[in-house]
């Protein structure tokens, strides 16, 4: 490889490394109406997404009462349930999402120590 090409490759690699992860996240949050627990889950995931995924996520909120067939198709047995569809692998997190570290781990944004 020529020195010019090597330098260009090194610069491009450094640029990509400095950009960090740019994966787009596709998330669905299944809730049961506007109960306090559902509202907490919605607020918690919005805060987490804005802090850790700003500009890199799509969040769809699905009310099981209004769309029972969507919940049935995803085999939702408890709510609130957050499903990370992309990037793979698919993950499910059940609860009001108040344990930020658990949610970040479930979204593959943290490593288990």
C-alpha positions, 0 to 999 in steps of 0.5 A: 500500500502506498504511503498516501493511501495508508495515511488516508486510511488511517485518517478515515479510521480515526474519524470513524472512531471519533464519531462513536456509535451511530447505530439507529435504534428502533424502539417500541414501548407497550403500555396499558393506558395512561396509568401512573406506571405507564406514564413513568415508563414513557417519561423514563425512556424518553429521558434515557433516549434523549441523554444517550441516543439523541438523534439516533432513535425512533420510539413508538408508544403502543397502548395495549388497550387501543391496539390489542392485536399489536401486543398479541403479535409481539406476545406481550404478557406484561406492561410496560414492555420496551422492545429494542428491534434495532440494532440487533439483537432484539431485546425486551425490558419489562417494567417502568424503566426506572433502573437506568443502568438496567435499561442501558444494559438492555439497549446494549449501551453499557457492558455488564461489570 
